[in-house]
Amino acid sequence: MSLPDPADPTAAPSGGSRSYDVTGVTPRPSLEIVPAHLRSAADAFDTERIELSDAVRQAATELNAIGNFWGSGEEATKFFKGVGGGTGYEAVSSQAIQGTDVLLKAHEDIPALILLMVHTVETADWDSIAAILSALPAPDTSLPVWGESNDADDS
């Protein structure tokens, strides 16, 4: 079985058939997955994680070097602890640290998931996938395609 031309929305795998009307349907560009491009994206996330981590560490070091810059009076306590239900520097700085940790963790996980996708693409049994897809029934053309305008949504 050979795969259809991805640029032709009417093309069917050899041995399969698609007999639905595509009049007025704008072909979308194919989604070509190039493992080298994905690896490059994973590397970019990893580089960004390292740079972000370094920048946060440097900013924290500089801020900590200043010490207790808010002082020790009543206004300083309000600034540090908050007042009237508002959050102070103590809580906000803790939230900023937690948020940064989450961002750094995401920048660690994203490249790993991208590389997992590369591995999946490289090891997939594309002939079996094409056979499964060619066995699917023709789409119901009375239903809107996701992402396209639906006259029913306009009312």
C-alpha positions as MATLAB code, in Angstrom:
seq = 'MSLPDPADPTAAPSGGSRSYDVTGVTPRPSLEIVPAHLRSAADAFDTERIELSDAVRQAATELNAIGNFWGSGEEATKFFKGVGGGTGYEAVSSQAIQGTDVLLKAHEDIPALILLMVHTVETADWDSIAAILSALPAPDTSLPVWGESNDADDS';
ca = [
       0.000    0.000    0.000;
       1.355    3.427   -0.868;
       0.530    6.632    0.931;
      -1.452    9.370   -0.815;
      -0.004   12.721   -1.760;
      -0.527   14.775    1.437;
      -0.971   17.952   -0.625;
      -4.001   16.441   -2.392;
      -7.037   16.333   -0.045;
      -8.910   14.057   -2.458;
      -6.144   11.467   -2.763;
      -6.718    8.064   -1.199;
      -4.213    5.340   -0.392;
      -3.902    2.741   -3.130;
      -6.582    0.154   -2.592;
      -8.722    2.674   -0.701;
     -11.318    5.122   -1.859;
     -12.663    8.436   -0.766;
     -15.807    9.460   -2.516;
     -16.859   12.704   -0.885;
     -17.299   16.112   -2.402;
     -14.475   18.532   -1.634;
     -15.824   21.412   -3.690;
     -15.042   24.657   -1.930;
     -12.699   23.001    0.575;
      -9.370   24.759    0.796;
      -6.515   22.255    0.996;
      -4.398   22.718    4.071;
      -0.643   22.302    3.958;
       0.538   18.894    5.067;
       2.079   18.435    8.467;
       5.526   17.215    7.610;
       7.378   15.927   10.629;
      11.107   16.303   10.243;
      12.941   14.680   13.159;
      15.933   17.023   12.784;
      13.640   20.058   13.149;
      12.018   18.581   16.237;
      15.402   17.802   17.762;
      16.404   21.404   17.095;
      13.249   22.630   18.866;
      14.020   20.349   21.828;
      17.562   21.747   21.964;
      16.166   25.298   21.889;
      13.901   24.586   24.873;
      16.806   23.027   26.737;
      19.048   26.027   25.999;
      16.281   28.407   27.077;
      15.826   26.449   30.333;
      19.531   26.755   31.116;
      19.597   30.487   30.304;
      16.414   31.153   32.276;
      17.728   29.201   35.250;
      20.995   31.146   35.175;
      19.172   34.500   34.930;
      16.847   33.657   37.820;
      19.730   32.421   39.946;
      21.726   35.611   39.243;
      18.736   37.872   40.021;
      18.040   35.986   43.267;
      21.694   36.278   44.292;
      21.678   40.025   43.650;
      18.399   40.511   45.506;
      19.566   38.417   48.460;
      22.812   40.433   48.591;
      20.740   43.551   49.278;
      19.358   41.878   52.378;
      16.447   43.238   54.379;
      15.982   46.298   52.162;
      12.504   47.039   53.537;
      13.808   47.904   56.993;
      12.261   47.108   60.364;
       9.583   49.726   61.062;
       5.784   49.465   60.845;
       5.736   50.326   57.122;
       8.447   47.753   56.480;
       6.393   45.073   58.207;
       3.353   46.024   56.097;
       5.491   45.792   52.971;
       6.933   42.404   53.978;
       3.795   40.785   55.430;
       1.064   42.666   53.580;
      -1.822   44.640   54.990;
      -5.609   44.602   54.725;
      -5.754   41.164   53.164;
      -3.171   42.076   50.548;
      -0.093   39.997   49.998;
       3.284   41.306   50.978;
       6.753   40.819   49.626;
       7.203   37.558   51.554;
       4.206   35.830   49.913;
       4.727   37.317   46.461;
       8.401   36.391   46.348;
       7.495   32.848   47.385;
       4.892   32.679   44.603;
       7.451   33.985   42.114;
       9.898   31.256   43.145;
       7.207   28.572   42.796;
       6.144   29.925   39.402;
       9.737   29.973   38.199;
      10.210   26.386   39.380;
       7.129   25.327   37.389;
       8.404   27.155   34.305;
      11.833   25.541   34.606;
      10.239   22.100   35.071;
       8.137   22.648   31.933;
      11.266   23.629   30.030;
      12.786   20.363   31.217;
       9.735   18.252   30.283;
       8.975   19.812   26.886;
      12.247   18.775   25.194;
      11.880   15.264   26.600;
       8.365   15.017   25.165;
       9.479   16.443   21.815;
      12.250   13.833   21.630;
       9.717   11.143   22.536;
       7.610   12.348   19.607;
      10.678   12.128   17.336;
      11.245    8.547   18.459;
       7.572    7.710   17.880;
       7.672    9.176   14.365;
      10.894    7.350   13.529;
       9.664    3.983   14.801;
       6.011    4.116   13.736;
       4.690    1.404   11.442;
       3.378    3.840    8.846;
       2.026    1.120    6.562;
      -0.246   -0.112    9.357;
      -1.336    3.418   10.190;
      -2.154    4.088    6.528;
      -4.141    0.830    6.359;
      -6.152    1.806    9.445;
      -6.837    5.306    8.130;
      -7.871    4.027    4.697;
     -10.426    1.729    6.347;
     -12.217    4.635    8.027;
     -15.573    5.653    6.585;
     -15.850    8.833    4.562;
     -16.445   11.906    6.737;
     -19.939   13.264    7.275;
     -19.852   16.400    5.140;
     -22.944   17.781    6.890;
     -20.877   18.340   10.034;
     -18.624   21.393   10.249;
     -14.893   20.873   10.181;
     -13.225   21.982   13.393;
     -11.651   25.389   12.966;
     -13.820   26.377   10.018;
     -16.702   28.789   10.198;
     -20.045   27.208   11.041;
     -23.188   29.082    9.992;
     -24.961   27.714   13.072;
     -22.392   29.491   15.270;
     -23.242   32.845   13.665;
     -26.818   32.916   14.985;
];
